[in-house]
Amino acid sequence: MASPNALVCWEAQFGDFYNTAQCIIDQFISSGQAKWVRHNGIVLLLPHGMEGMGPEHSSARPERFLQMNNDDSDAFPQFDGDFEVSQLYDCNWIVVNCSTPANYFHVLRRQILLPFRKPLIVFTPKSLLRLPEAKSSFDEMVSVY
């Protein structure tokens, strides 16, 4: 928070690490801009709990973070030139689940290049770390999507 241009990542290696930070995430990170009038660009790397590793590995459930989004179902977006950026600005955080290293690279790149700061929640499936089919070539990381 002291350096908004820094890329600060916090990894909850196991779900129990997330459990101890839950009140900070719920009270400060999820509502930082609306409640505290503070921009926060922290990146939370969380095990997503869908791999059957047991209760201590599975506390960071994607549905919980998606339910905490400040999405207004009655609001109709204005489709203009800056639609994507304004859509990201209006949300309280960005929730992603990357399936390849190239996805992860582009998510982190977007996080640092945005003209404002939003918390980024990255669900990290650990089984993909060693899966040969989940590898990305360098060409996938240099191309712009």
N, CA, C and O atoms as a GROMACS GRO file, in nm:
protein
  580
    1MET      N    1   0.083  -0.119   0.000
    1MET     CA    2   0.000   0.000   0.000
    1MET      C    3   0.087   0.125   0.000
    1MET      O    4   0.046   0.229  -0.053
    2ALA      N    5   0.204   0.116   0.058
    2ALA     CA    6   0.292   0.232   0.061
    2ALA      C    7   0.351   0.262  -0.076
    2ALA      O    8   0.382   0.377  -0.107
    3SER      N    9   0.366   0.160  -0.158
    3SER     CA   10   0.420   0.176  -0.292
    3SER      C   11   0.321   0.117  -0.392
    3SER      O   12   0.328  -0.002  -0.422
    4PRO      N   13   0.230   0.198  -0.444
    4PRO     CA   14   0.125   0.144  -0.530
    4PRO      C   15   0.175   0.089  -0.664
    4PRO      O   16   0.102   0.014  -0.728
    5ASN      N   17   0.295   0.123  -0.706
    5ASN     CA   18   0.348   0.072  -0.832
    5ASN      C   19   0.424  -0.059  -0.818
    5ASN      O   20   0.470  -0.115  -0.917
    6ALA      N   21   0.438  -0.109  -0.696
    6ALA     CA   22   0.507  -0.236  -0.673
    6ALA      C   23   0.411  -0.352  -0.696
    6ALA      O   24   0.290  -0.339  -0.677
    7LEU      N   25   0.466  -0.464  -0.736
    7LEU     CA   26   0.387  -0.585  -0.753
    7LEU      C   27   0.410  -0.671  -0.628
    7LEU      O   28   0.510  -0.742  -0.618
    8VAL      N   29   0.316  -0.664  -0.535
    8VAL     CA   30   0.326  -0.735  -0.408
    8VAL      C   31   0.241  -0.860  -0.414
    8VAL      O   32   0.120  -0.852  -0.434
    9CYS      N   33   0.304  -0.977  -0.398
    9CYS     CA   34   0.234  -1.105  -0.403
    9CYS      C   35   0.240  -1.174  -0.267
    9CYS      O   36   0.344  -1.175  -0.202
   10TRP      N   37   0.128  -1.230  -0.224
   10TRP     CA   38   0.122  -1.307  -0.100
   10TRP      C   39   0.066  -1.443  -0.135
   10TRP      O   40  -0.044  -1.453  -0.190
   11GLU      N   41   0.140  -1.547  -0.103
   11GLU     CA   42   0.096  -1.681  -0.135
   11GLU      C   43   0.055  -1.754  -0.008
   11GLU      O   44   0.132  -1.766   0.087
   12ALA      N   45  -0.068  -1.802  -0.007
   12ALA     CA   46  -0.116  -1.888   0.100
   12ALA      C   47  -0.086  -2.030   0.053
   12ALA      O   48  -0.166  -2.091  -0.017
   13GLN      N   49   0.028  -2.081   0.092
   13GLN     CA   50   0.074  -2.211   0.044
   13GLN      C   51  -0.030  -2.319   0.066
   13GLN      O   52  -0.050  -2.405  -0.020
   14PHE      N   53  -0.097  -2.315   0.178
   14PHE     CA   54  -0.203  -2.408   0.209
   14PHE      C   55  -0.324  -2.329   0.256
   14PHE      O   56  -0.312  -2.212   0.292
   15GLY      N   57  -0.440  -2.393   0.256
   15GLY     CA   58  -0.562  -2.326   0.294
   15GLY      C   59  -0.562  -2.271   0.435
   15GLY      O   60  -0.628  -2.171   0.462
   16ASP      N   61  -0.487  -2.335   0.527
   16ASP     CA   62  -0.487  -2.285   0.665
   16ASP      C   63  -0.419  -2.149   0.674
   16ASP      O   64  -0.450  -2.073   0.766
   17PHE      N   65  -0.328  -2.115   0.583
   17PHE     CA   66  -0.269  -1.981   0.583
   17PHE      C   67  -0.375  -1.878   0.547
   17PHE      O   68  -0.377  -1.768   0.601
   18TYR      N   69  -0.462  -1.915   0.455
   18TYR     CA   70  -0.572  -1.826   0.418
   18TYR      C   71  -0.667  -1.807   0.536
   18TYR      O   72  -0.718  -1.698   0.558
   19ASN      N   73  -0.692  -1.915   0.612
   19ASN     CA   74  -0.783  -1.905   0.725
   19ASN      C   75  -0.741  -1.797   0.824
   19ASN      O   76  -0.826  -1.725   0.877
   20THR      N   77  -0.611  -1.785   0.850
   20THR     CA   78  -0.565  -1.686   0.946
   20THR      C   79  -0.575  -1.544   0.892
   20THR      O   80  -0.579  -1.449   0.970
   21ALA      N   81  -0.578  -1.527   0.761
   21ALA     CA   82  -0.587  -1.394   0.701
   21ALA      C   83  -0.728  -1.359   0.657
   21ALA      O   84  -0.750  -1.253   0.599
   22GLN      N   85  -0.823  -1.445   0.685
   22GLN     CA   86  -0.958  -1.426   0.634
   22GLN      C   87  -1.021  -1.295   0.677
   22GLN      O   88  -1.085  -1.229   0.595
   23CYS      N   89  -1.006  -1.255   0.802
   23CYS     CA   90  -1.070  -1.130   0.846
   23CYS      C   91  -1.006  -1.009   0.778
   23CYS      O   92  -1.076  -0.911   0.751
   24ILE      N   93  -0.878  -1.012   0.752
   24ILE     CA   94  -0.812  -0.902   0.680
   24ILE      C   95  -0.862  -0.896   0.536
   24ILE      O   96  -0.889  -0.788   0.483
   25ILE      N   97  -0.874  -1.011   0.473
   25ILE     CA   98  -0.924  -1.017   0.336
   25ILE      C   99  -1.068  -0.968   0.330
   25ILE      O  100  -1.104  -0.890   0.242
   26ASP      N  101  -1.151  -1.013   0.422
   26ASP     CA  102  -1.293  -0.977   0.421
   26ASP      C  103  -1.316  -0.830   0.455
   26ASP      O  104  -1.398  -0.764   0.391
   27GLN      N  105  -1.244  -0.778   0.553
   27GLN     CA  106  -1.271  -0.642   0.601
   27GLN      C  107  -1.192  -0.533   0.531
   27GLN      O  108  -1.238  -0.420   0.521
   28PHE      N  109  -1.073  -0.566   0.482
   28PHE     CA  110  -0.990  -0.462   0.426
   28PHE      C  111  -0.967  -0.476   0.276
   28PHE      O  112  -0.989  -0.381   0.201
   29ILE      N  113  -0.924  -0.594   0.232
   29ILE     CA  114  -0.888  -0.609   0.091
   29ILE      C  115  -1.011  -0.607   0.001
   29ILE      O  116  -1.009  -0.541  -0.103
   30SER      N  117  -1.118  -0.677   0.040
   30SER     CA  118  -1.236  -0.683  -0.048
   30SER      C  119  -1.309  -0.549  -0.058
   30SER      O  120  -1.375  -0.523  -0.159
   31SER      N  121  -1.298  -0.466   0.042
   31SER     CA  122  -1.371  -0.339   0.042
   31SER      C  123  -1.280  -0.218   0.051
   31SER      O  124  -1.325  -0.110   0.090
   32GLY      N  125  -1.154  -0.234   0.017
   32GLY     CA  126  -1.057  -0.127   0.035
   32GLY      C  127  -1.092   0.004  -0.032
   32GLY      O  128  -1.080   0.109   0.030
   33GLN      N  129  -1.134   0.000  -0.157
   33GLN     CA  130  -1.163   0.124  -0.228
   33GLN      C  131  -1.292   0.188  -0.178
   33GLN      O  132  -1.296   0.309  -0.157
   34ALA      N  133  -1.397   0.109  -0.160
   34ALA     CA  134  -1.526   0.164  -0.120
   34ALA      C  135  -1.530   0.206   0.028
   34ALA      O  136  -1.583   0.312   0.061
   35LYS      N  137  -1.473   0.125   0.114
   35LYS     CA  138  -1.483   0.149   0.258
   35LYS      C  139  -1.370   0.237   0.311
   35LYS      O  140  -1.395   0.325   0.393
   36TRP      N  141  -1.249   0.214   0.265
   36TRP     CA  142  -1.132   0.281   0.319
   36TRP      C  143  -1.074   0.387   0.225
   36TRP      O  144  -0.978   0.456   0.261
   37VAL      N  145  -1.130   0.400   0.106
   37VAL     CA  146  -1.084   0.494   0.003
   37VAL      C  147  -0.934   0.477  -0.021
   37VAL      O  148  -0.859   0.574  -0.027
   38ARG      N  149  -0.894   0.352  -0.036
   38ARG     CA  150  -0.754   0.318  -0.061
   38ARG      C  151  -0.747   0.221  -0.178
   38ARG      O  152  -0.822   0.124  -0.184
   39HIS      N  153  -0.657   0.249  -0.271
   39HIS     CA  154  -0.631   0.154  -0.379
   39HIS      C  155  -0.527   0.055  -0.330
   39HIS      O  156  -0.428   0.092  -0.268
   40ASN      N  157  -0.550  -0.071  -0.359
   40ASN     CA  158  -0.462  -0.177  -0.313
   40ASN      C  159  -0.439  -0.273  -0.428
   40ASN      O  160  -0.535  -0.325  -0.484
   41GLY      N  161  -0.315  -0.296  -0.465
   41GLY     CA  162  -0.283  -0.384  -0.577
   41GLY      C  163  -0.224  -0.516  -0.536
   41GLY      O  164  -0.151  -0.578  -0.613
   42ILE      N  165  -0.255  -0.562  -0.416
   42ILE     CA  166  -0.196  -0.688  -0.369
   42ILE      C  167  -0.245  -0.805  -0.455
   42ILE      O  168  -0.358  -0.807  -0.502
   43VAL      N  169  -0.157  -0.901  -0.475
   43VAL     CA  170  -0.189  -1.022  -0.548
   43VAL      C  171  -0.192  -1.136  -0.447
   43VAL      O  172  -0.091  -1.165  -0.383
   44LEU      N  173  -0.308  -1.201  -0.433
   44LEU     CA  174  -0.321  -1.314  -0.342
   44LEU      C  175  -0.315  -1.442  -0.424
   44LEU      O  176  -0.400  -1.464  -0.511
   45LEU      N  177  -0.218  -1.526  -0.397
   45LEU     CA  178  -0.203  -1.655  -0.463
   45LEU      C  179  -0.259  -1.761  -0.369
   45LEU      O  180  -0.200  -1.790  -0.265
   46LEU      N  181  -0.372  -1.817  -0.406
   46LEU     CA  182  -0.444  -1.906  -0.316
   46LEU      C  183  -0.463  -2.044  -0.378
   46LEU      O  184  -0.495  -2.055  -0.496
   47PRO      N  185  -0.444  -2.150  -0.298
   47PRO     CA  186  -0.479  -2.284  -0.347
   47PRO      C  187  -0.631  -2.291  -0.358
   47PRO      O  188  -0.702  -2.252  -0.265
   48HIS      N  189  -0.681  -2.340  -0.471
   48HIS     CA  190  -0.824  -2.328  -0.492
   48HIS      C  191  -0.907  -2.440  -0.432
   48HIS      O  192  -1.030  -2.430  -0.431
   49GLY      N  193  -0.847  -2.546  -0.382
   49GLY     CA  194  -0.923  -2.645  -0.308
   49GLY      C  195  -1.002  -2.743  -0.390
   49GLY      O  196  -1.089  -2.810  -0.334
   50MET      N  197  -0.977  -2.754  -0.518
   50MET     CA  198  -1.054  -2.847  -0.600
   50MET      C  199  -0.973  -2.969  -0.640
   50MET      O  200  -1.009  -3.039  -0.735
   51GLU      N  201  -0.863  -2.996  -0.571
   51GLU     CA  202  -0.776  -3.106  -0.610
   51GLU      C  203  -0.778  -3.222  -0.512
   51GLU      O  204  -0.701  -3.317  -0.528
   52GLY      N  205  -0.863  -3.218  -0.412
   52GLY     CA  206  -0.877  -3.329  -0.319
   52GLY      C  207  -0.762  -3.350  -0.225
   52GLY      O  208  -0.733  -3.463  -0.187
   53MET      N  209  -0.694  -3.243  -0.186
   53MET     CA  210  -0.577  -3.253  -0.098
   53MET      C  211  -0.614  -3.254   0.050
   53MET      O  212  -0.525  -3.269   0.134
   54GLY      N  213  -0.738  -3.238   0.084
   54GLY     CA  214  -0.777  -3.242   0.224
   54GLY      C  215  -0.819  -3.105   0.275
   54GLY      O  216  -0.802  -3.005   0.206
   55PRO      N  217  -0.875  -3.100   0.396
   55PRO     CA  218  -0.933  -2.976   0.447
   55PRO      C  219  -0.833  -2.864   0.469
   55PRO      O  220  -0.869  -2.747   0.455
   56GLU      N  221  -0.710  -2.894   0.504
   56GLU     CA  222  -0.613  -2.787   0.529
   56GLU      C  223  -0.559  -2.725   0.401
   56GLU      O  224  -0.489  -2.624   0.405
   57HIS      N  225  -0.589  -2.786   0.288
   57HIS     CA  226  -0.540  -2.736   0.160
   57HIS      C  227  -0.649  -2.670   0.077
   57HIS      O  228  -0.622  -2.623  -0.033
   58SER      N  229  -0.770  -2.666   0.127
   58SER     CA  230  -0.881  -2.632   0.038
   58SER      C  231  -0.971  -2.521   0.089
   58SER      O  232  -1.089  -2.518   0.054
   59SER      N  233  -0.921  -2.431   0.170
   59SER     CA  234  -1.009  -2.329   0.227
   59SER      C  235  -1.038  -2.213   0.133
   59SER      O  236  -1.141  -2.147   0.148
   60ALA      N  237  -0.953  -2.188   0.039
   60ALA     CA  238  -0.974  -2.075  -0.052
   60ALA      C  239  -1.064  -2.119  -0.166
   60ALA      O  240  -1.016  -2.161  -0.271
   61ARG      N  241  -1.190  -2.109  -0.147
   61ARG     CA  242  -1.289  -2.154  -0.244
   61ARG      C  243  -1.322  -2.040  -0.341
   61ARG      O  244  -1.352  -1.929  -0.297
   62PRO      N  245  -1.316  -2.066  -0.472
   62PRO     CA  246  -1.345  -1.959  -0.570
   62PRO      C  247  -1.485  -1.899  -0.553
   62PRO      O  248  -1.502  -1.778  -0.568
   63GLU      N  249  -1.583  -1.982  -0.522
   63GLU     CA  250  -1.720  -1.930  -0.511
   63GLU      C  251  -1.734  -1.827  -0.400
   63GLU      O  252  -1.816  -1.736  -0.410
   64ARG      N  253  -1.654  -1.840  -0.294
   64ARG     CA  254  -1.660  -1.742  -0.186
   64ARG      C  255  -1.614  -1.605  -0.233
   64ARG      O  256  -1.674  -1.503  -0.200
   65PHE      N  257  -1.506  -1.603  -0.311
   65PHE     CA  258  -1.453  -1.476  -0.362
   65PHE      C  259  -1.545  -1.417  -0.468
   65PHE      O  260  -1.559  -1.295  -0.476
   66LEU      N  261  -1.606  -1.502  -0.548
   66LEU     CA  262  -1.699  -1.451  -0.649
   66LEU      C  263  -1.825  -1.394  -0.584
   66LEU      O  264  -1.882  -1.298  -0.636
   67GLN      N  265  -1.870  -1.452  -0.473
   67GLN     CA  266  -1.985  -1.399  -0.401
   67GLN      C  267  -1.955  -1.265  -0.335
   67GLN      O  268  -2.045  -1.185  -0.313
   68MET      N  269  -1.828  -1.241  -0.305
   68MET     CA  270  -1.790  -1.115  -0.241
   68MET      C  271  -1.762  -1.003  -0.341
   68MET      O  272  -1.728  -0.892  -0.301
   69ASN      N  273  -1.776  -1.032  -0.470
   69ASN     CA  274  -1.764  -0.927  -0.570
   69ASN      C  275  -1.876  -0.826  -0.553
   69ASN      O  276  -1.987  -0.861  -0.513
   70ASN      N  277  -1.848  -0.700  -0.582
   70ASN     CA  278  -1.951  -0.598  -0.571
   70ASN      C  279  -2.024  -0.581  -0.704
   70ASN      O  280  -2.041  -0.469  -0.753
   71ASP      N  281  -2.066  -0.691  -0.761
   71ASP     CA  282  -2.135  -0.691  -0.888
   71ASP      C  283  -2.278  -0.645  -0.870
   71ASP      O  284  -2.349  -0.693  -0.782
   72ASP      N  285  -2.321  -0.552  -0.955
   72ASP     CA  286  -2.458  -0.503  -0.951
   72ASP      C  287  -2.533  -0.564  -1.069
   72ASP      O  288  -2.511  -0.524  -1.184
   73SER      N  289  -2.621  -0.658  -1.043
   73SER     CA  290  -2.692  -0.728  -1.151
   73SER      C  291  -2.791  -0.637  -1.224
   73SER      O  292  -2.834  -0.671  -1.334
   74ASP      N  293  -2.827  -0.524  -1.165
   74ASP     CA  294  -2.920  -0.432  -1.229
   74ASP      C  295  -2.850  -0.327  -1.315
   74ASP      O  296  -2.915  -0.255  -1.391
   75ALA      N  297  -2.719  -0.318  -1.305
   75ALA     CA  298  -2.645  -0.217  -1.382
   75ALA      C  299  -2.616  -0.271  -1.522
   75ALA      O  300  -2.570  -0.385  -1.538
   76PHE      N  301  -2.643  -0.190  -1.620
   76PHE     CA  302  -2.615  -0.226  -1.759
   76PHE      C  303  -2.492  -0.148  -1.805
   76PHE      O  304  -2.495  -0.025  -1.801
   77PRO      N  305  -2.386  -0.215  -1.846
   77PRO     CA  306  -2.262  -0.143  -1.880
   77PRO      C  307  -2.277  -0.060  -2.007
   77PRO      O  308  -2.350  -0.096  -2.100
   78GLN      N  309  -2.207   0.051  -2.010
   78GLN     CA  310  -2.200   0.135  -2.128
   78GLN      C  311  -2.084   0.087  -2.213
   78GLN      O  312  -1.969   0.091  -2.169
   79PHE      N  313  -2.112   0.043  -2.334
   79PHE     CA  314  -2.009  -0.008  -2.423
   79PHE      C  315  -1.948   0.108  -2.500
   79PHE      O  316  -2.005   0.157  -2.598
   80ASP      N  317  -1.832   0.152  -2.454
   80ASP     CA  318  -1.761   0.261  -2.521
   80ASP      C  319  -1.617   0.218  -2.544
   80ASP      O  320  -1.585   0.100  -2.530
   81GLY      N  321  -1.531   0.309  -2.577
   81GLY     CA  322  -1.392   0.276  -2.607
   81GLY      C  323  -1.313   0.220  -2.490
   81GLY      O  324  -1.221   0.142  -2.510
   82ASP      N  325  -1.348   0.259  -2.368
   82ASP     CA  326  -1.276   0.214  -2.249
   82ASP      C  327  -1.358   0.115  -2.168
   82ASP      O  328  -1.348   0.113  -2.045
   83PHE      N  329  -1.439   0.033  -2.233
   83PHE     CA  330  -1.529  -0.057  -2.163
   83PHE      C  331  -1.455  -0.151  -2.069
   83PHE      O  332  -1.493  -0.165  -1.953
   84GLU      N  333  -1.349  -0.217  -2.119
   84GLU     CA  334  -1.278  -0.316  -2.038
   84GLU      C  335  -1.213  -0.252  -1.916
   84GLU      O  336  -1.220  -0.307  -1.806
   85VAL      N  337  -1.151  -0.136  -1.934
   85VAL     CA  338  -1.084  -0.070  -1.822
   85VAL      C  339  -1.187  -0.020  -1.720
   85VAL      O  340  -1.165  -0.033  -1.600
   86SER      N  341  -1.297   0.037  -1.768
   86SER     CA  342  -1.398   0.087  -1.673
   86SER      C  343  -1.466  -0.028  -1.600
   86SER      O  344  -1.504  -0.014  -1.484
   87GLN      N  345  -1.480  -0.143  -1.666
   87GLN     CA  346  -1.537  -0.259  -1.598
   87GLN      C  347  -1.446  -0.306  -1.485
   87GLN      O  348  -1.493  -0.342  -1.378
   88LEU      N  349  -1.315  -0.307  -1.510
   88LEU     CA  350  -1.221  -0.345  -1.405
   88LEU      C  351  -1.216  -0.241  -1.293
   88LEU      O  352  -1.201  -0.277  -1.176
   89TYR      N  353  -1.230  -0.114  -1.327
   89TYR     CA  354  -1.225  -0.009  -1.226
   89TYR      C  355  -1.345  -0.016  -1.131
   89TYR      O  356  -1.332   0.013  -1.012
   90ASP      N  357  -1.461  -0.053  -1.184
   90ASP     CA  358  -1.583  -0.055  -1.104
   90ASP      C  359  -1.591  -0.174  -1.008
   90ASP      O  360  -1.670  -0.170  -0.914
   91CYS      N  361  -1.512  -0.279  -1.030
   91CYS     CA  362  -1.518  -0.395  -0.941
   91CYS      C  363  -1.428  -0.374  -0.820
   91CYS      O  364  -1.339  -0.289  -0.821
   92ASN      N  365  -1.451  -0.454  -0.716
   92ASN     CA  366  -1.369  -0.440  -0.596
   92ASN      C  367  -1.241  -0.523  -0.602
   92ASN      O  368  -1.145  -0.491  -0.533
   93TRP      N  369  -1.239  -0.628  -0.683
   93TRP     CA  370  -1.118  -0.706  -0.705
   93TRP      C  371  -1.134  -0.790  -0.829
   93TRP      O  372  -1.243  -0.802  -0.884
   94ILE      N  373  -1.024  -0.849  -0.873
   94ILE     CA  374  -1.022  -0.932  -0.992
   94ILE      C  375  -0.992  -1.074  -0.949
   94ILE      O  376  -0.894  -1.098  -0.879
   95VAL      N  377  -1.076  -1.169  -0.989
   95VAL     CA  378  -1.061  -1.309  -0.951
   95VAL      C  379  -1.030  -1.389  -1.077
   95VAL      O  380  -1.104  -1.384  -1.174
   96VAL      N  381  -0.918  -1.464  -1.075
   96VAL     CA  382  -0.878  -1.543  -1.191
   96VAL      C  383  -0.835  -1.683  -1.149
   96VAL      O  384  -0.800  -1.707  -1.034
   97ASN      N  385  -0.839  -1.775  -1.246
   97ASN     CA  386  -0.787  -1.909  -1.228
   97ASN      C  387  -0.706  -1.940  -1.353
   97ASN      O  388  -0.762  -1.974  -1.457
   98CYS      N  389  -0.576  -1.930  -1.343
   98CYS     CA  390  -0.488  -1.949  -1.458
   98CYS      C  391  -0.460  -2.098  -1.480
   98CYS      O  392  -0.435  -2.171  -1.384
   99SER      N  393  -0.465  -2.141  -1.606
   99SER     CA  394  -0.440  -2.281  -1.635
   99SER      C  395  -0.308  -2.305  -1.706
   99SER      O  396  -0.267  -2.420  -1.722
  100THR      N  397  -0.240  -2.199  -1.750
  100THR     CA  398  -0.109  -2.214  -1.813
  100THR      C  399  -0.016  -2.104  -1.763
  100THR      O  400  -0.064  -2.002  -1.713
  101PRO      N  401   0.114  -2.123  -1.773
  101PRO     CA  402   0.208  -2.017  -1.735
  101PRO      C  403   0.188  -1.889  -1.817
  101PRO      O  404   0.208  -1.780  -1.764
  102ALA      N  405   0.149  -1.901  -1.942
  102ALA     CA  406   0.124  -1.781  -2.024
  102ALA      C  407   0.006  -1.702  -1.968
  102ALA      O  408   0.012  -1.578  -1.964
  103ASN      N  409  -0.100  -1.770  -1.925
  103ASN     CA  410  -0.213  -1.701  -1.861
  103ASN      C  411  -0.166  -1.625  -1.738
  103ASN      O  412  -0.201  -1.509  -1.718
  104TYR      N  413  -0.088  -1.691  -1.656
  104TYR     CA  414  -0.036  -1.632  -1.532
  104TYR      C  415   0.050  -1.511  -1.563
  104TYR      O  416   0.039  -1.408  -1.495
  105PHE      N  417   0.136  -1.520  -1.662
  105PHE     CA  418   0.222  -1.409  -1.701
  105PHE      C  419   0.140  -1.288  -1.744
  105PHE      O  420   0.168  -1.176  -1.702
  106HIS      N  421   0.038  -1.310  -1.827
  106HIS     CA  422  -0.042  -1.199  -1.877
  106HIS      C  423  -0.129  -1.136  -1.768
  106HIS      O  424  -0.154  -1.016  -1.770
  107VAL      N  425  -0.174  -1.216  -1.673
  107VAL     CA  426  -0.251  -1.162  -1.561
  107VAL      C  427  -0.163  -1.071  -1.476
  107VAL      O  428  -0.206  -0.962  -1.438
  108LEU      N  429  -0.041  -1.115  -1.446
  108LEU     CA  430   0.050  -1.031  -1.368
  108LEU      C  431   0.092  -0.907  -1.446
  108LEU      O  432   0.106  -0.799  -1.388
  109ARG      N  433   0.111  -0.921  -1.575
  109ARG     CA  434   0.147  -0.805  -1.658
  109ARG      C  435   0.034  -0.703  -1.658
  109ARG      O  436   0.058  -0.583  -1.644
  110ARG      N  437  -0.089  -0.749  -1.674
  110ARG     CA  438  -0.203  -0.657  -1.670
  110ARG      C  439  -0.214  -0.590  -1.533
  110ARG      O  440  -0.247  -0.472  -1.524
  111GLN      N  441  -0.185  -0.665  -1.428
  111GLN     CA  442  -0.194  -0.609  -1.293
  111GLN      C  443  -0.102  -0.490  -1.275
  111GLN      O  444  -0.141  -0.390  -1.214
  112ILE      N  445   0.018  -0.498  -1.327
  112ILE     CA  446   0.114  -0.389  -1.309
  112ILE      C  447   0.092  -0.276  -1.410
  112ILE      O  448   0.130  -0.163  -1.383
  113LEU      N  449   0.032  -0.306  -1.526
  113LEU     CA  450   0.013  -0.204  -1.630
  113LEU      C  451  -0.119  -0.128  -1.619
  113LEU      O  452  -0.137  -0.027  -1.687
  114LEU      N  453  -0.212  -0.174  -1.536
  114LEU     CA  454  -0.337  -0.101  -1.520
  114LEU      C  455  -0.309   0.039  -1.466
  114LEU      O  456  -0.216   0.056  -1.386
  115PRO      N  457  -0.386   0.138  -1.507
  115PRO     CA  458  -0.363   0.275  -1.457
  115PRO      C  459  -0.413   0.296  -1.314
  115PRO      O  460  -0.404   0.407  -1.262
  116PHE      N  461  -0.466   0.193  -1.250
  116PHE     CA  462  -0.513   0.199  -1.112
  116PHE      C  463  -0.482   0.066  -1.047
  116PHE      O  464  -0.438  -0.027  -1.116
  117ARG      N  465  -0.502   0.054  -0.918
  117ARG     CA  466  -0.471  -0.069  -0.846
  117ARG      C  467  -0.599  -0.135  -0.795
  117ARG      O  468  -0.687  -0.070  -0.738
  118LYS      N  469  -0.607  -0.265  -0.818
  118LYS     CA  470  -0.715  -0.350  -0.768
  118LYS      C  471  -0.652  -0.476  -0.712
  118LYS      O  472  -0.553  -0.524  -0.768
  119PRO      N  473  -0.705  -0.532  -0.605
  119PRO     CA  474  -0.655  -0.661  -0.559
  119PRO      C  475  -0.680  -0.768  -0.666
  119PRO      O  476  -0.784  -0.769  -0.732
  120LEU      N  477  -0.584  -0.856  -0.681
  120LEU     CA  478  -0.593  -0.966  -0.777
  120LEU      C  479  -0.590  -1.096  -0.699
  120LEU      O  480  -0.496  -1.124  -0.626
  121ILE      N  481  -0.694  -1.177  -0.715
  121ILE     CA  482  -0.703  -1.306  -0.649
  121ILE      C  483  -0.674  -1.412  -0.754
  121ILE      O  484  -0.750  -1.428  -0.850
  122VAL      N  485  -0.564  -1.485  -0.736
  122VAL     CA  486  -0.523  -1.587  -0.832
  122VAL      C  487  -0.535  -1.724  -0.764
  122VAL      O  488  -0.466  -1.752  -0.666
  123PHE      N  489  -0.623  -1.808  -0.817
  123PHE     CA  490  -0.634  -1.943  -0.765
  123PHE      C  491  -0.530  -2.028  -0.836
  123PHE      O  492  -0.528  -2.035  -0.959
  124THR      N  493  -0.446  -2.092  -0.758
  124THR     CA  494  -0.330  -2.163  -0.813
  124THR      C  495  -0.347  -2.313  -0.796
  124THR      O  496  -0.324  -2.366  -0.688
  125PRO      N  497  -0.387  -2.381  -0.902
  125PRO     CA  498  -0.395  -2.527  -0.893
  125PRO      C  499  -0.256  -2.588  -0.893
  125PRO      O  500  -0.185  -2.579  -0.993
  126LYS      N  501  -0.218  -2.650  -0.785
  126LYS     CA  502  -0.081  -2.700  -0.770
  126LYS      C  503  -0.050  -2.818  -0.861
  126LYS      O  504   0.066  -2.841  -0.894
  127SER      N  505  -0.151  -2.894  -0.901
  127SER     CA  506  -0.124  -3.010  -0.986
  127SER      C  507  -0.075  -2.968  -1.124
  127SER      O  508  -0.011  -3.048  -1.193
  128LEU      N  509  -0.102  -2.846  -1.166
  128LEU     CA  510  -0.059  -2.801  -1.298
  128LEU      C  511   0.089  -2.761  -1.302
  128LEU      O  512   0.144  -2.740  -1.410
  129LEU      N  513   0.153  -2.752  -1.187
  129LEU     CA  514   0.293  -2.709  -1.186
  129LEU      C  515   0.384  -2.805  -1.261
  129LEU      O  516   0.481  -2.762  -1.323
  130ARG      N  517   0.353  -2.934  -1.255
  130ARG     CA  518   0.439  -3.034  -1.319
  130ARG      C  519   0.372  -3.103  -1.438
  130ARG      O  520   0.430  -3.197  -1.494
  131LEU      N  521   0.255  -3.061  -1.478
  131LEU     CA  522   0.184  -3.124  -1.587
  131LEU      C  523   0.241  -3.079  -1.721
  131LEU      O  524   0.238  -2.959  -1.751
  132PRO      N  525   0.294  -3.170  -1.802
  132PRO     CA  526   0.356  -3.131  -1.930
  132PRO      C  527   0.259  -3.059  -2.025
  132PRO      O  528   0.302  -2.971  -2.101
  133GLU      N  529   0.131  -3.094  -2.021
  133GLU     CA  530   0.034  -3.030  -2.110
  133GLU      C  531   0.004  -2.886  -2.071
  133GLU      O  532  -0.054  -2.812  -2.150
  134ALA      N  533   0.044  -2.844  -1.952
  134ALA     CA  534   0.017  -2.708  -1.906
  134ALA      C  535   0.134  -2.614  -1.929
  134ALA      O  536   0.133  -2.502  -1.879
  135LYS      N  537   0.234  -2.657  -2.003
  135LYS     CA  538   0.349  -2.571  -2.031
  135LYS      C  539   0.314  -2.470  -2.139
  135LYS      O  540   0.228  -2.496  -2.224
  136SER      N  541   0.381  -2.356  -2.135
  136SER     CA  542   0.364  -2.254  -2.236
  136SER      C  543   0.499  -2.227  -2.302
  136SER      O  544   0.603  -2.229  -2.237
  137SER      N  545   0.494  -2.202  -2.431
  137SER     CA  546   0.618  -2.166  -2.500
  137SER      C  547   0.645  -2.018  -2.478
  137SER      O  548   0.556  -1.943  -2.438
  138PHE      N  549   0.767  -1.978  -2.503
  138PHE     CA  550   0.803  -1.837  -2.486
  138PHE      C  551   0.723  -1.751  -2.583
  138PHE      O  552   0.690  -1.637  -2.551
  139ASP      N  553   0.691  -1.804  -2.700
  139ASP     CA  554   0.613  -1.727  -2.799
  139ASP      C  555   0.475  -1.690  -2.746
  139ASP      O  556   0.423  -1.584  -2.780
  140GLU      N  557   0.416  -1.776  -2.663
  140GLU     CA  558   0.285  -1.745  -2.605
  140GLU      C  559   0.294  -1.631  -2.504
  140GLU      O  560   0.195  -1.563  -2.480
  141MET      N  561   0.409  -1.610  -2.447
  141MET     CA  562   0.425  -1.505  -2.348
  141MET      C  563   0.462  -1.371  -2.409
  141MET      O  564   0.438  -1.267  -2.346
  142VAL      N  565   0.518  -1.369  -2.527
  142VAL     CA  566   0.555  -1.242  -2.588
  142VAL      C  567   0.445  -1.184  -2.674
  142VAL      O  568   0.447  -1.064  -2.703
  143SER      N  569   0.349  -1.265  -2.716
  143SER     CA  570   0.240  -1.212  -2.798
  143SER      C  571   0.139  -1.141  -2.709
  143SER      O  572   0.118  -1.178  -2.593
  144VAL      N  573   0.077  -1.039  -2.765
  144VAL     CA  574  -0.022  -0.960  -2.691
  144VAL      C  575  -0.161  -1.006  -2.733
  144VAL      O  576  -0.192  -1.013  -2.852
  145TYR      N  577  -0.244  -1.037  -2.633
  145TYR     CA  578  -0.380  -1.082  -2.662
  145TYR      C  579  -0.475  -0.966  -2.665
  145TYR      O  580  -0.594  -0.984  -2.689
   0.00000   0.00000   0.00000
